[in-house]
Amino acid sequence: MDVIFKTKRGSTRVSLSLLVACVVATSLLLITIVMAAEYSSSGVVMNATIGYTIAITPSSALSRGILFDSINGGTNNNMAQNDTTGTGNVTQYNITADSANTDTTEFWHYANHMNKQGSSPTLNIGNVTHESNTTTPNGGSNVNMTNIGRHNYGNILMTTSWARIGSGNCSTVLNGGNCYIAYWLDVPSGLASGTYNTTYYYCGNATNGNTACA
């Protein structure tokens, strides 16, 4: 179908189908442009660092402190009071790794030098030695330190800075497991009589973690 447009200079014939096609094509082009501008997307990194959870509990004997009986000067390997009070003469000093811990537990300890009450003489903390052992929830081979204190004397010196308990056997204690410890004291000859005190510190951290005891 043709449409005739009349002007002063004459008339022009235009095909209606061509006109309609042009209009439709223009409308479709406008719709396409609008749709392409309605959204834009991208992506970024999502990251989270989850730390280990560690909890420990001392035995009742350790909570009361590491106590020695009255000791004579010039004697060695004097056992702490609770070194051999348990069934089978096993130590009652132990620290338990919580069953809900999210990693195995590594145990550490230290103590400052022992000072005489009301005076200045000092008993070097290196005179205290210790040994350790572990028990596992499934009843592994290292259940207790049998007869500790009667046949096995400690040879690991206490220090004034954080150090692993024992020779490393309390470094990967499983959840619900224990680090058993026994303590001995050597008293040098000529040390002034009296009561000597210090504070014993202990700590448990994640074996595979990066947070140190402080």
C-alpha positions in Angstrom: 0.0 0.0 0.0 1.3 3.4 -1.0 0.7 6.8 0.7 0.9 10.0 -1.4 2.3 13.2 0.3 1.4 16.4 -1.5 3.6 19.5 -1.3 3.8 22.8 -3.2 6.4 21.3 -5.4 4.3 18.2 -6.2 3.5 14.9 -4.6 5.6 12.0 -3.2 4.6 8.4 -3.1 5.9 6.4 -0.1 5.3 2.7 0.6 3.4 2.3 3.8 5.0 -1.1 4.5 8.5 0.5 4.4 7.3 3.3 6.8 5.9 0.8 9.3 9.1 -1.3 9.1 11.2 1.7 9.9 9.0 2.5 12.9 9.1 -1.0 14.2 12.8 -1.3 13.8 13.4 1.9 15.7 11.1 0.8 18.6 12.9 -2.5 18.9 16.3 -0.8 19.0 15.1 1.5 21.8 13.9 -1.4 23.9 17.2 -3.2 23.6 19.2 -0.3 24.8 17.0 0.2 27.9 17.2 -3.5 28.9 21.0 -3.6 28.7 21.3 -0.8 31.2 19.1 -2.3 34.0 21.9 -4.2 36.0 25.6 -4.8 36.4 27.4 -7.6 38.4 30.8 -8.3 39.8 32.5 -10.4 42.5 34.8 -10.0 45.6 36.6 -12.4 48.0 34.7 -13.5 51.1 37.2 -14.5 53.8 37.0 -15.6 57.5 39.8 -16.7 59.9 38.5 -19.0 62.7 40.9 -19.3 65.7 41.4 -22.4 67.8 39.4 -22.8 71.1 41.5 -24.2 74.0 40.4 -24.7 77.6 42.3 -26.5 80.4 41.5 -27.6 83.9 44.0 -28.3 86.7 43.5 -31.3 89.1 42.5 -30.5 92.6 46.0 -31.3 93.8 47.6 -28.8 91.4 45.0 -26.2 92.3 46.2 -26.4 95.9 49.8 -25.7 94.8 53.0 -27.6 94.5 53.9 -28.2 98.2 57.0 -29.8 99.7 57.3 -31.1 103.2 59.9 -29.8 105.6 63.2 -30.5 103.9 66.8 -30.6 105.2 69.5 -28.6 103.5 72.0 -30.5 101.3 69.3 -33.1 100.1 68.2 -33.9 96.6 65.2 -35.3 94.8 62.7 -34.4 97.5 59.3 -35.2 96.1 56.3 -32.8 96.2 53.5 -33.9 98.5 51.2 -35.2 95.8 53.8 -36.9 93.6 52.9 -40.4 94.7 49.6 -40.2 96.5 47.4 -41.6 93.8 46.4 -45.3 93.3 49.5 -47.2 92.2 51.7 -44.4 93.5 51.0 -42.1 90.5 51.2 -38.3 90.6 48.1 -36.4 91.4 49.4 -33.3 89.6 47.8 -33.1 86.2 46.1 -30.7 83.7 43.2 -31.8 81.6 42.6 -30.7 78.0 38.9 -29.9 77.5 36.9 -32.3 75.4 35.5 -29.4 73.3 38.9 -28.1 72.3 39.3 -27.6 68.5 42.9 -28.7 68.4 45.3 -30.9 70.4 46.8 -29.0 73.4 50.4 -28.2 74.1 51.2 -27.5 77.8 53.8 -25.0 79.1 54.9 -23.7 82.5 57.4 -21.5 84.3 58.1 -20.2 87.8 60.2 -17.4 89.3 62.9 -18.0 91.8 61.7 -18.9 95.3 62.2 -16.2 97.9 62.3 -16.6 101.7 59.4 -15.0 103.5 60.4 -11.7 105.2 63.9 -11.9 104.0 66.1 -11.8 100.9 67.7 -15.3 100.5 66.6 -16.9 97.2 66.3 -20.6 96.2 67.0 -20.8 92.5 64.1 -22.3 90.6 66.5 -24.5 88.7 66.6 -26.6 91.9 63.1 -27.8 90.9 63.0 -30.6 88.4 60.0 -32.3 86.8 58.9 -35.1 84.6 55.6 -35.5 82.6 53.5 -38.1 80.9 50.1 -38.3 79.2 47.0 -40.3 79.0 44.7 -40.5 76.0 40.8 -40.8 75.9 41.1 -44.2 74.2 43.4 -45.6 76.9 46.7 -45.4 75.0 50.0 -46.8 76.2 51.1 -43.8 78.3 48.3 -44.0 80.9 50.2 -42.8 84.0 53.7 -42.5 85.4 53.7 -45.6 87.4 55.8 -45.4 90.6 57.0 -41.9 89.6 59.1 -40.4 92.4 60.3 -43.8 93.7 62.3 -45.0 90.7 62.3 -42.1 88.3 63.9 -38.8 89.3 63.2 -35.7 87.3 66.0 -34.3 85.1 64.2 -31.4 83.4 64.9 -28.1 85.1 62.2 -25.5 85.8 63.0 -22.2 84.2 61.9 -18.6 84.6 60.4 -18.3 81.1 57.7 -20.3 79.3 58.9 -23.8 78.4 57.2 -27.0 77.3 56.2 -29.3 80.1 58.4 -32.4 80.1 60.4 -33.5 77.1 57.6 -32.8 74.6 55.2 -35.6 75.5 52.6 -33.0 76.7 52.7 -31.2 73.3 49.9 -33.0 71.5 47.4 -33.9 74.2 44.1 -35.1 72.8 40.8 -33.7 73.8 39.8 -35.1 77.2 43.4 -36.2 77.8 45.8 -35.2 80.6 49.3 -34.0 81.1 50.6 -35.6 84.3 53.5 -33.9 86.1 55.7 -34.8 89.0 58.1 -32.4 90.8 61.3 -32.7 92.9 63.3 -30.2 94.8 67.1 -30.1 95.5 68.1 -27.9 98.5 71.7 -26.6 98.5 73.7 -26.9 101.7 74.0 -23.8 103.8 70.7 -22.3 102.6 69.0 -20.3 105.4 66.1 -22.0 107.1 62.6 -20.7 106.5 59.7 -20.9 104.1 60.4 -20.1 100.5 57.6 -19.2 98.1 57.0 -18.4 94.4 54.2 -18.7 91.9 54.0 -21.5 89.4 52.3 -20.7 86.1 51.0 -23.2 83.6 49.3 -22.7 80.2 47.8 -24.7 77.3 47.7 -23.5 73.7 46.8 -25.0 70.4 49.5 -27.3 69.1 48.9 -26.0 65.5 48.1 -22.5 66.5 50.2 -19.3 66.4 49.3 -17.9 69.8 52.0 -18.3 72.4 51.5 -18.4 76.2 52.0 -15.0 77.8 
